[in-house]
Amino acid sequence: MNAVLVPAIRRRRVGLLGWSLGLLALVALVAVSYPAVRGNAELDRTFAQMSPAVRSLLGLGAGAALTSPAGYLNSQFFANLLPVMLLIFGIGGGAWAIAGDEAAGMLELLLANPVSRPHVAVARFTAVAVMICGLAVVTLAALLAAREPAGLGQVTPMHLTAAVAATAAMALVYSALAFAVGAGGGARATALATAGGAAVVGFVLEGLGQAVAALRPLRDLMPWHWLLAADPLVHGASWRALGLPLAVTVVLCAAGTVAFVRRDLR
């Protein structure tokens, strides 16, 4: 597998470095901004008056204060910025894994070597997953380093780890969806649109489901809900936040691999 996996990561090394630096800068910005809002009772009162739907999208559970360390990190980072960053990277990588190289005419050259299609498919998606996990590790290291200086020490390292891991797991689901669509014969643009659209729909349903009872069963099926409702930054790791998205990721990867093996290349 290394013969396919390592070159796939090496081809993305420059972009991976840029994304890592961007996440480091983002964590630094969030950390240095916290002292400006810490202890601001007026800000807490303002956010307490918001609708449950808005509070849910901000990652603020019932009674959670925006200016608390956990409330601040959820509302300013874990409920929006970090998921969006990992989703953009992961969906792009999942769509590129098979469909991108097929459109560029490079997949035939790879398959001309003595490697099987299942080997190529699994290795390519594994490369995407490894890169997402690498970005998650960089983010966690930056958060742990900034935790005490920024006054966020009330959030334990274990809960920070759970929150970063759960966010990465959510991104893996949509990355696997992009991979499955692309591997199954869809164009790269189709894979991007399908996975990106599904991520947007899931986010919207998470907010609307608080106000519209008929949408709640659909919301329960969305990876966004698994992440935000479980609130790993407060409650730690759970099956809903980690196990469920990883299980769905494996199923989607397997489905894409089977479809790739059975079809003809364009």
PASEBA-1860 file (N, C-alpha, C; in nm, 3 decimals):
! residues 266
1> MNAVLVPA> 0.082/-0.121/0.000/0.000/0.000/0.000/0.086/0.126/0.000 ~ 0.206/0.118/0.061/0.292/0.236/0.070/0.331/0.291/-0.066 ~ 0.339/0.201/-0.166/0.379/0.245/-0.299/0.277/0.339/-0.362 ~ 0.154/0.334/-0.316/0.049/0.424/-0.365/0.022/0.535/-0.265 ~ 0.020/0.500/-0.137/-0.016/0.597/-0.033/0.087/0.709/-0.019 ~ 0.214/0.672/-0.008/0.319/0.773/0.016/0.330/0.873/-0.098 ~ 0.333/0.828/-0.226/0.337/0.928/-0.334/0.214/1.020/-0.335 ~ 0.098/0.967/-0.297/-0.023/1.050/-0.295/-0.008/1.162/-0.192
9> IRRRRVGL> 0.049/1.131/-0.076/0.071/1.235/0.026/0.182/1.330/-0.019 ~ 0.287/1.276/-0.079/0.398/1.359/-0.122/0.354/1.462/-0.226 ~ 0.261/1.424/-0.311/0.212/1.517/-0.413/0.138/1.634/-0.352 ~ 0.085/1.616/-0.232/0.008/1.722/-0.167/0.086/1.791/-0.056 ~ 0.217/1.768/-0.048/0.293/1.816/0.068/0.297/1.967/0.078 ~ 0.306/2.036/-0.034/0.312/2.183/-0.028/0.177/2.239/0.020 ~ 0.070/2.186/-0.036/-0.062/2.230/0.008/-0.086/2.195/0.154 ~ -0.039/2.079/0.196/-0.056/2.036/0.334/0.017/2.130/0.429
17> LGWSLGLL> 0.136/2.174/0.389/0.211/2.270/0.470/0.135/2.402/0.481 ~ 0.080/2.449/0.369/0.004/2.573/0.372/-0.119/2.564/0.461 ~ -0.190/2.452/0.453/-0.307/2.433/0.539/-0.266/2.427/0.686 ~ -0.155/2.364/0.715/-0.107/2.355/0.853/-0.076/2.494/0.908 ~ -0.009/2.574/0.828/0.024/2.710/0.873/-0.103/2.793/0.891 ~ -0.200/2.772/0.803/-0.326/2.844/0.816/-0.400/2.808/0.944 ~ -0.400/2.680/0.979/-0.466/2.637/1.102/-0.393/2.688/1.225 ~ -0.260/2.692/1.219/-0.182/2.748/1.331/-0.217/2.895/1.351
25> ALVALVAV> -0.227/2.968/1.241/-0.261/3.110/1.251/-0.403/3.128/1.303 ~ -0.493/3.041/1.263/-0.632/3.050/1.308/-0.643/3.024/1.459 ~ -0.572/2.922/1.506/-0.573/2.893/1.650/-0.514/3.010/1.728 ~ -0.406/3.067/1.677/-0.344/3.181/1.745/-0.441/3.299/1.752 ~ -0.514/3.324/1.644/-0.609/3.435/1.643/-0.722/3.413/1.743 ~ -0.774/3.290/1.747/-0.881/3.258/1.842/-0.832/3.271/1.985 ~ -0.709/3.225/2.010/-0.654/3.228/2.145/-0.631/3.370/2.195 ~ -0.573/3.453/2.112/-0.541/3.589/2.157/-0.667/3.675/2.170
33> SYPAVRGN> -0.777/3.632/2.107/-0.901/3.709/2.116/-0.981/3.680/2.242 ~ -0.954/3.567/2.307/-1.037/3.529/2.420/-1.031/3.626/2.538 ~ -0.913/3.676/2.576/-0.911/3.770/2.689/-1.000/3.892/2.670 ~ -1.029/3.928/2.546/-1.112/4.046/2.520/-1.259/4.022/2.554 ~ -1.302/3.896/2.555/-1.443/3.866/2.583/-1.463/3.795/2.717 ~ -1.356/3.749/2.778/-1.367/3.674/2.903/-1.432/3.759/3.012 ~ -1.534/3.703/3.075/-1.600/3.773/3.185/-1.695/3.883/3.142 ~ -1.727/3.892/3.014/-1.817/3.996/2.964/-1.962/3.951/2.984
41> AELDRTFA> -2.023/3.992/3.095/-2.158/3.948/3.128/-2.261/4.000/3.027 ~ -2.239/4.118/2.974/-2.332/4.175/2.876/-2.337/4.089/2.750 ~ -2.222/4.040/2.709/-2.216/3.953/2.592/-2.289/3.822/2.618 ~ -2.273/3.770/2.738/-2.345/3.646/2.774/-2.496/3.667/2.770 ~ -2.542/3.780/2.821/-2.685/3.807/2.820/-2.738/3.821/2.678 ~ -2.660/3.882/2.591/-2.702/3.899/2.452/-2.719/3.763/2.383 ~ -2.621/3.677/2.401/-2.629/3.546/2.336/-2.733/3.456/2.401 ~ -2.761/3.476/2.528/-2.862/3.396/2.596/-3.001/3.421/2.540
49> QMSPAVRS> -3.021/3.539/2.479/-3.152/3.574/2.423/-3.172/3.521/2.281 ~ -3.070/3.461/2.224/-3.082/3.409/2.089/-3.168/3.282/2.087 ~ -3.221/3.251/1.970/-3.307/3.133/1.957/-3.226/3.005/1.976 ~ -3.293/2.896/2.018/-3.223/2.769/2.032/-3.154/2.724/1.904 ~ -3.212/2.756/1.788/-3.152/2.716/1.661/-3.016/2.782/1.642 ~ -3.010/2.912/1.669/-2.883/2.985/1.653/-2.781/2.935/1.755 ~ -2.824/2.914/1.878/-2.733/2.864/1.980/-2.681/2.726/1.944 ~ -2.765/2.644/1.883/-2.721/2.512/1.842/-2.613/2.520/1.735
57> LLGLGAGA> -2.633/2.609/1.637/-2.533/2.624/1.530/-2.403/2.682/1.583 ~ -2.409/2.754/1.695/-2.289/2.808/1.756/-2.224/2.709/1.853 ~ -2.285/2.593/1.867/-2.228/2.494/1.959/-2.251/2.527/2.104 ~ -2.351/2.610/2.134/-2.382/2.649/2.271/-2.504/2.573/2.320 ~ -2.483/2.478/2.409/-2.594/2.404/2.464/-2.673/2.488/2.561 ~ -2.779/2.430/2.615/-2.863/2.502/2.710/-2.782/2.544/2.832 ~ -2.786/2.672/2.862/-2.717/2.723/2.979/-2.569/2.751/2.960 ~ -2.514/2.719/2.842/-2.372/2.742/2.818/-2.346/2.891/2.795
65> ALTSPAGY> -2.242/2.942/2.858/-2.208/3.083/2.845/-2.103/3.101/2.736 ~ -2.124/3.200/2.650/-2.030/3.226/2.542/-1.891/3.258/2.594 ~ -1.883/3.329/2.707/-1.753/3.377/2.754/-1.680/3.274/2.841 ~ -1.741/3.158/2.866/-1.667/3.051/2.934/-1.567/2.992/2.834 ~ -1.459/2.930/2.882/-1.361/2.874/2.788/-1.422/2.775/2.688 ~ -1.505/2.684/2.738/-1.567/2.585/2.648/-1.666/2.652/2.553 ~ -1.749/2.745/2.605/-1.845/2.814/2.520/-1.777/2.897/2.413 ~ -1.668/2.961/2.450/-1.595/3.043/2.354/-1.534/2.957/2.243
73> LNSQFFAN> -1.467/2.850/2.282/-1.402/2.764/2.181/-1.505/2.697/2.091 ~ -1.618/2.656/2.149/-1.722/2.595/2.066/-1.778/2.696/1.966 ~ -1.815/2.813/2.015/-1.884/2.910/1.930/-1.792/2.974/1.827 ~ -1.663/2.986/1.860/-1.571/3.057/1.770/-1.481/2.965/1.690 ~ -1.480/2.836/1.722/-1.383/2.749/1.655/-1.439/2.611/1.619 ~ -1.490/2.537/1.717/-1.527/2.398/1.693/-1.661/2.382/1.622 ~ -1.748/2.481/1.628/-1.878/2.471/1.562/-1.878/2.531/1.422 ~ -1.768/2.591/1.381/-1.768/2.658/1.252/-1.632/2.657/1.182
81> LLPVMLLI> -1.534/2.729/1.236/-1.408/2.748/1.164/-1.333/2.618/1.138 ~ -1.309/2.539/1.242/-1.234/2.415/1.222/-1.309/2.316/1.134 ~ -1.439/2.291/1.156/-1.509/2.200/1.065/-1.505/2.245/0.919 ~ -1.523/2.374/0.896/-1.523/2.424/0.758/-1.385/2.404/0.695 ~ -1.281/2.435/0.768/-1.145/2.417/0.715/-1.119/2.271/0.679 ~ -1.151/2.180/0.770/-1.126/2.039/0.743/-1.218/1.984/0.635 ~ -1.340/2.036/0.628/-1.431/1.993/0.522/-1.382/2.034/0.384 ~ -1.336/2.157/0.372/-1.286/2.203/0.242/-1.168/2.119/0.197
89> FGIGGGAW> -1.075/2.098/0.289/-0.957/2.017/0.254/-0.998/1.873/0.224 ~ -1.081/1.814/0.311/-1.115/1.673/0.297/-1.200/1.643/0.175 ~ -1.301/1.727/0.148/-1.386/1.705/0.032/-1.304/1.720/-0.096 ~ -1.218/1.820/-0.099/-1.131/1.837/-0.215/-1.040/1.717/-0.234 ~ -0.984/1.667/-0.124/-0.898/1.550/-0.133/-0.972/1.425/-0.173 ~ -1.094/1.407/-0.119/-1.172/1.289/-0.154/-1.212/1.289/-0.300 ~ -1.247/1.404/-0.353/-1.283/1.413/-0.495/-1.162/1.393/-0.586 ~ -1.046/1.438/-0.540/-0.923/1.423/-0.619/-0.872/1.280/-0.620
97> AIAGDEAA> -0.896/1.204/-0.513/-0.831/1.074/-0.494/-0.842/0.982/-0.615 ~ -0.960/0.972/-0.675/-0.979/0.890/-0.795/-1.022/0.975/-0.913 ~ -1.130/1.053/-0.893/-1.187/1.129/-1.005/-1.091/1.233/-1.060 ~ -1.013/1.296/-0.972/-0.921/1.400/-1.018/-0.814/1.344/-1.110 ~ -0.751/1.234/-1.067/-0.647/1.174/-1.151/-0.705/1.109/-1.276 ~ -0.827/1.060/-1.267/-0.890/1.001/-1.386/-0.915/1.109/-1.491 ~ -0.962/1.224/-1.448/-0.986/1.334/-1.543/-0.856/1.385/-1.602 ~ -0.747/1.381/-1.524/-0.617/1.428/-1.572/-0.545/1.326/-1.658
105> GMLELLLA> -0.600/1.205/-1.669/-0.537/1.101/-1.750/-0.421/1.033/-1.682 ~ -0.408/1.049/-1.550/-0.295/0.990/-1.478/-0.330/0.858/-1.412 ~ -0.459/0.830/-1.396/-0.499/0.708/-1.328/-0.462/0.584/-1.408 ~ -0.472/0.593/-1.542/-0.436/0.479/-1.626/-0.289/0.442/-1.608 ~ -0.203/0.542/-1.593/-0.061/0.515/-1.573/-0.037/0.441/-1.442 ~ -0.110/0.480/-1.339/-0.096/0.414/-1.210/-0.143/0.270/-1.218 ~ -0.258/0.248/-1.282/-0.314/0.113/-1.290/-0.239/0.023/-1.387 ~ -0.151/0.081/-1.470/-0.067/0.000/-1.559/0.041/-0.074/-1.481
113> NPVSRPHV> 0.065/-0.030/-1.356/0.161/-0.097/-1.269/0.094/-0.220/-1.206 ~ 0.175/-0.309/-1.149/0.117/-0.431/-1.088/0.050/-0.402/-0.953 ~ -0.057/-0.321/-0.957/-0.137/-0.294/-0.837/-0.284/-0.313/-0.873 ~ -0.360/-0.366/-0.779/-0.501/-0.392/-0.805/-0.583/-0.265/-0.782 ~ -0.701/-0.264/-0.839/-0.789/-0.148/-0.819/-0.829/-0.130/-0.672 ~ -0.867/-0.237/-0.601/-0.897/-0.217/-0.459/-0.780/-0.159/-0.381 ~ -0.660/-0.203/-0.414/-0.540/-0.151/-0.348/-0.527/0.000/-0.373 ~ -0.545/0.040/-0.497/-0.533/0.182/-0.532/-0.640/0.264/-0.462
121> AVARFTAV> -0.764/0.217/-0.465/-0.874/0.293/-0.406/-0.854/0.310/-0.257 ~ -0.825/0.201/-0.187/-0.810/0.209/-0.041/-0.689/0.295/-0.005 ~ -0.580/0.279/-0.077/-0.460/0.358/-0.047/-0.483/0.506/-0.071 ~ -0.554/0.538/-0.178/-0.579/0.678/-0.207/-0.667/0.742/-0.099 ~ -0.773/0.673/-0.057/-0.855/0.734/0.048/-0.781/0.736/0.181 ~ -0.701/0.634/0.207/-0.621/0.634/0.330/-0.528/0.754/0.332 ~ -0.473/0.791/0.217/-0.386/0.908/0.210/-0.463/1.035/0.250 ~ -0.587/1.047/0.201/-0.669/1.162/0.238/-0.696/1.162/0.388
129> AVMICGLA> -0.729/1.045/0.443/-0.757/1.035/0.586/-0.633/1.069/0.669 ~ -0.517/1.023/0.625/-0.392/1.052/0.697/-0.365/1.203/0.698 ~ -0.390/1.268/0.585/-0.366/1.412/0.579/-0.462/1.490/0.668 ~ -0.589/1.447/0.672/-0.686/1.511/0.762/-0.641/1.492/0.907 ~ -0.600/1.372/0.941/-0.553/1.345/1.077/-0.428/1.428/1.109 ~ -0.341/1.446/1.010/-0.223/1.529/1.030/-0.261/1.673/1.062 ~ -0.357/1.726/0.989/-0.404/1.862/1.017/-0.468/1.870/1.155 ~ -0.538/1.764/1.195/-0.600/1.761/1.328/-0.493/1.760/1.436
137> VVTLAALL> -0.386/1.686/1.415/-0.277/1.682/1.514/-0.211/1.820/1.527 ~ -0.188/1.886/1.414/-0.130/2.021/1.417/-0.222/2.115/1.496 ~ -0.351/2.106/1.470/-0.448/2.192/1.541/-0.448/2.163/1.690 ~ -0.447/2.037/1.726/-0.447/2.001/1.868/-0.321/2.050/1.937 ~ -0.207/2.033/1.872/-0.081/2.079/1.932/-0.085/2.230/1.956 ~ -0.140/2.304/1.859/-0.149/2.450/1.874/-0.244/2.487/1.988 ~ -0.357/2.418/1.998/-0.452/2.447/2.105/-0.393/2.416/2.242 ~ -0.322/2.306/2.254/-0.261/2.271/2.382/-0.154/2.372/2.421
145> AAREPAGL> -0.080/2.421/2.322/0.023/2.520/2.350/-0.038/2.654/2.391 ~ -0.152/2.690/2.333/-0.215/2.820/2.362/-0.310/2.816/2.480 ~ -0.340/2.696/2.529/-0.444/2.678/2.630/-0.421/2.761/2.756 ~ -0.310/2.749/2.820/-0.282/2.821/2.944/-0.257/2.970/2.921 ~ -0.170/3.007/2.824/-0.147/3.151/2.801/-0.273/3.230/2.768 ~ -0.370/3.165/2.700/-0.491/3.236/2.661/-0.598/3.234/2.769 ~ -0.575/3.165/2.879/-0.674/3.158/2.985/-0.782/3.055/2.960 ~ -0.751/2.953/2.881/-0.847/2.848/2.848/-0.820/2.720/2.925
153> GQVTPMHL> -0.752/2.732/3.036/-0.708/2.615/3.110/-0.819/2.530/3.168 ~ -0.941/2.584/3.177/-1.052/2.504/3.230/-1.089/2.388/3.138 ~ -1.055/2.400/3.011/-1.081/2.292/2.916/-0.965/2.194/2.924 ~ -0.992/2.071/2.960/-0.885/1.974/2.981/-0.824/1.928/2.848 ~ -0.698/1.886/2.850/-0.637/1.832/2.728/-0.715/1.714/2.670 ~ -0.774/1.630/2.756/-0.851/1.516/2.707/-0.974/1.562/2.629 ~ -1.042/1.664/2.678/-1.161/1.713/2.609/-1.123/1.788/2.481 ~ -1.011/1.858/2.482/-0.964/1.921/2.358/-0.933/1.815/2.253
161> TAAVAATA> -0.868/1.708/2.297/-0.837/1.598/2.205/-0.965/1.538/2.148 ~ -1.064/1.517/2.234/-1.192/1.459/2.189/-1.260/1.551/2.088 ~ -1.257/1.682/2.113/-1.324/1.776/2.023/-1.256/1.781/1.886 ~ -1.123/1.783/1.885/-1.051/1.786/1.757/-1.073/1.655/1.682 ~ -1.067/1.543/1.753/-1.086/1.412/1.689/-1.227/1.399/1.632 ~ -1.327/1.446/1.706/-1.465/1.437/1.658/-1.487/1.525/1.535 ~ -1.424/1.642/1.532/-1.435/1.729/1.415/-1.371/1.665/1.293 ~ -1.253/1.604/1.313/-1.187/1.534/1.203/-1.272/1.416/1.155
169> AMALVYSA> -1.336/1.345/1.248/-1.421/1.232/1.210/-1.541/1.278/1.127 ~ -1.598/1.393/1.164/-1.708/1.448/1.085/-1.661/1.483/0.944 ~ -1.542/1.543/0.933/-1.489/1.578/0.802/-1.461/1.453/0.719 ~ -1.421/1.344/0.784/-1.394/1.220/0.711/-1.519/1.165/0.643 ~ -1.635/1.183/0.706/-1.759/1.133/0.646/-1.783/1.199/0.510 ~ -1.775/1.331/0.507/-1.800/1.401/0.381/-1.687/1.380/0.281 ~ -1.565/1.361/0.330/-1.454/1.328/0.241/-1.477/1.192/0.176 ~ -1.526/1.097/0.257/-1.555/0.963/0.204/-1.670/0.968/0.103
177> LAFAVGAG> -1.767/1.056/0.126/-1.876/1.072/0.030/-1.823/1.124/-0.104 ~ -1.736/1.225/-0.099/-1.675/1.277/-0.222/-1.594/1.168/-0.292 ~ -1.520/1.090/-0.214/-1.441/0.980/-0.270/-1.532/0.878/-0.337 ~ -1.640/0.839/-0.270/-1.730/0.737/-0.323/-1.795/0.781/-0.454 ~ -1.838/0.907/-0.459/-1.900/0.958/-0.582/-1.799/0.961/-0.695 ~ -1.679/1.010/-0.667/-1.576/1.016/-0.769/-1.530/0.878/-0.813 ~ -1.511/0.788/-0.719/-1.467/0.653/-0.752/-1.574/0.575/-0.826 ~ -1.699/0.608/-0.799/-1.809/0.538/-0.864/-1.835/0.583/-1.006
185> GGARATAL> -1.761/0.679/-1.054/-1.777/0.722/-1.193/-1.816/0.866/-1.212 ~ -1.843/0.935/-1.101/-1.878/1.076/-1.113/-1.756/1.161/-1.143 ~ -1.777/1.271/-1.211/-1.668/1.364/-1.237/-1.625/1.430/-1.107 ~ -1.508/1.488/-1.108/-1.458/1.554/-0.987/-1.553/1.664/-0.942 ~ -1.605/1.740/-1.037/-1.700/1.846/-1.002/-1.825/1.790/-0.938 ~ -1.871/1.676/-0.988/-1.989/1.611/-0.930/-1.962/1.567/-0.787 ~ -1.844/1.510/-0.765/-1.808/1.465/-0.631/-1.800/1.583/-0.534 ~ -1.740/1.693/-0.581/-1.731/1.813/-0.498/-1.868/1.869/-0.465
193> ATAGGAAV> -1.954/1.876/-0.566/-2.087/1.934/-0.545/-2.172/1.846/-0.454 ~ -2.163/1.715/-0.470/-2.243/1.624/-0.389/-2.204/1.631/-0.242 ~ -2.074/1.618/-0.216/-2.029/1.620/-0.077/-2.044/1.759/-0.015 ~ -2.010/1.862/-0.091/-2.025/1.998/-0.040/-2.170/2.033/-0.013 ~ -2.258/1.993/-0.104/-2.400/2.018/-0.084/-2.454/1.943/0.036 ~ -2.410/1.819/0.055/-2.455/1.740/0.170/-2.409/1.805/0.300 ~ -2.287/1.859/0.303/-2.238/1.926/0.423/-2.320/2.050/0.455 ~ -2.353/2.127/0.353/-2.434/2.248/0.374/-2.574/2.213/0.422
201> VGFVLEGL> -2.635/2.113/0.360/-2.769/2.070/0.400/-2.769/2.022/0.544 ~ -2.666/1.946/0.582/-2.657/1.898/0.719/-2.647/2.011/0.820 ~ -2.571/2.115/0.784/-2.554/2.229/0.874/-2.685/2.306/0.889 ~ -2.755/2.325/0.776/-2.883/2.397/0.780/-2.987/2.318/0.861 ~ -2.991/2.187/0.840/-3.086/2.105/0.914/-3.058/2.107/1.063 ~ -2.932/2.120/1.101/-2.899/2.125/1.243/-2.965/2.246/1.308 ~ -2.968/2.358/1.238/-3.033/2.477/1.293/-3.184/2.470/1.285 ~ -3.237/2.431/1.168/-3.383/2.429/1.150/-3.448/2.321/1.235
209> GQAVAALR> -3.376/2.212/1.262/-3.433/2.104/1.340/-3.471/2.144/1.481 ~ -3.408/2.251/1.532/-3.444/2.301/1.665/-3.582/2.364/1.665 ~ -3.621/2.422/1.552/-3.748/2.494/1.546/-3.858/2.417/1.476 ~ -3.823/2.325/1.387/-3.921/2.251/1.308/-3.916/2.104/1.349 ~ -4.019/2.060/1.419/-4.020/1.924/1.473/-4.012/1.819/1.363 ~ -4.072/1.847/1.246/-4.074/1.748/1.138/-3.934/1.719/1.084 ~ -3.840/1.812/1.104/-3.704/1.794/1.052/-3.611/1.723/1.149 ~ -3.656/1.702/1.271/-3.566/1.644/1.371/-3.520/1.503/1.337
217> PLRDLMPW> -3.608/1.417/1.281/-3.557/1.284/1.242/-3.447/1.292/1.137 ~ -3.458/1.388/1.044/-3.352/1.406/0.943/-3.225/1.459/1.007 ~ -3.240/1.550/1.101/-3.123/1.608/1.169/-3.043/1.500/1.240 ~ -3.113/1.401/1.295/-3.044/1.294/1.368/-2.956/1.210/1.277 ~ -2.976/1.219/1.146/-2.896/1.141/1.051/-2.774/1.217/1.002 ~ -2.757/1.341/1.044/-2.652/1.426/0.990/-2.526/1.425/1.078 ~ -2.408/1.409/1.015/-2.282/1.414/1.091/-2.264/1.544/1.169 ~ -2.316/1.655/1.117/-2.308/1.781/1.192/-2.377/1.766/1.327
225> HWLLAADP> -2.491/1.700/1.330/-2.565/1.683/1.455/-2.490/1.591/1.550 ~ -2.429/1.487/1.496/-2.352/1.397/1.581/-2.241/1.473/1.653 ~ -2.181/1.569/1.584/-2.073/1.647/1.643/-2.125/1.750/1.742 ~ -2.220/1.832/1.700/-2.264/1.944/1.783/-2.347/1.898/1.902 ~ -2.432/1.798/1.883/-2.516/1.753/1.993/-2.435/1.678/2.099 ~ -2.332/1.607/2.057/-2.249/1.533/2.153/-2.161/1.627/2.235 ~ -2.124/1.742/2.178/-2.042/1.843/2.246/-1.920/1.780/2.315 ~ -1.828/1.723/2.238/-1.712/1.655/2.299/-1.621/1.748/2.378
233> LVHGASWR> -1.625/1.878/2.351/-1.541/1.970/2.427/-1.585/1.977/2.573 ~ -1.713/1.952/2.597/-1.768/1.955/2.733/-1.779/1.814/2.791 ~ -1.826/1.720/2.709/-1.857/1.586/2.760/-1.751/1.482/2.728 ~ -1.654/1.515/2.644/-1.551/1.418/2.609/-1.593/1.329/2.493 ~ -1.512/1.228/2.468/-1.536/1.138/2.355/-1.662/1.055/2.378 ~ -1.729/1.022/2.267/-1.849/0.939/2.274/-1.863/0.862/2.144 ~ -1.946/0.757/2.149/-1.973/0.679/2.028/-2.038/0.766/1.922 ~ -2.126/0.854/1.962/-2.197/0.938/1.866/-2.102/1.032/1.793
241> ALGLPLAV> -2.008/1.087/1.865/-1.919/1.185/1.805/-1.803/1.122/1.729 ~ -1.760/1.003/1.768/-1.642/0.941/1.707/-1.675/0.810/1.635 ~ -1.736/0.716/1.706/-1.759/0.585/1.648/-1.854/0.586/1.530 ~ -1.964/0.658/1.541/-2.064/0.661/1.435/-2.009/0.721/1.305 ~ -1.946/0.839/1.308/-1.891/0.892/1.182/-1.782/0.804/1.122 ~ -1.700/0.742/1.206/-1.595/0.655/1.153/-1.655/0.531/1.087 ~ -1.763/0.477/1.146/-1.830/0.362/1.086/-1.890/0.398/0.950 ~ -1.952/0.515/0.940/-2.010/0.560/0.813/-1.899/0.584/0.710
249> TVVLCAAG> -1.787/0.636/0.755/-1.673/0.658/0.666/-1.626/0.528/0.604 ~ -1.614/0.424/0.685/-1.571/0.293/0.635/-1.670/0.239/0.531 ~ -1.799/0.253/0.558/-1.901/0.204/0.466/-1.893/0.279/0.333 ~ -1.879/0.411/0.338/-1.871/0.490/0.215/-1.744/0.457/0.136 ~ -1.633/0.440/0.206/-1.508/0.404/0.139/-1.522/0.267/0.072 ~ -1.583/0.172/0.140/-1.603/0.039/0.082/-1.694/0.046/-0.040 ~ -1.801/0.126/-0.031/-1.893/0.139/-0.144/-1.823/0.200/-0.265 ~ -1.742/0.303/-0.242/-1.668/0.364/-0.351/-1.567/0.269/-0.412
257> TVAFVRRD> -1.502/0.189/-0.329/-1.403/0.093/-0.379/-1.469/-0.012/-0.466 ~ -1.582/-0.066/-0.421/-1.655/-0.167/-0.499/-1.700/-0.110/-0.633 ~ -1.753/0.011/-0.631/-1.798/0.074/-0.756/-1.681/0.098/-0.851 ~ -1.568/0.137/-0.797/-1.449/0.162/-0.879/-1.399/0.034/-0.944 ~ -1.403/-0.078/-0.871/-1.355/-0.205/-0.923/-1.444/-0.254/-1.038 ~ -1.573/-0.225/-1.031/-1.668/-0.283/-1.127/-1.686/-0.202/-1.254 ~ -1.637/-0.082/-1.260/-1.668/0.003/-1.377/-1.548/0.018/-1.469 ~ -1.575/0.069/-1.589/-1.469/0.102/-1.682/-1.422/0.244/-1.659
265> LR> -1.296/0.269/-1.683/-1.242/0.405/-1.672/-1.288/0.488/-1.790 ~ -1.306/0.617/-1.763/-1.346/0.706/-1.871/-1.224/0.738/-1.960
END
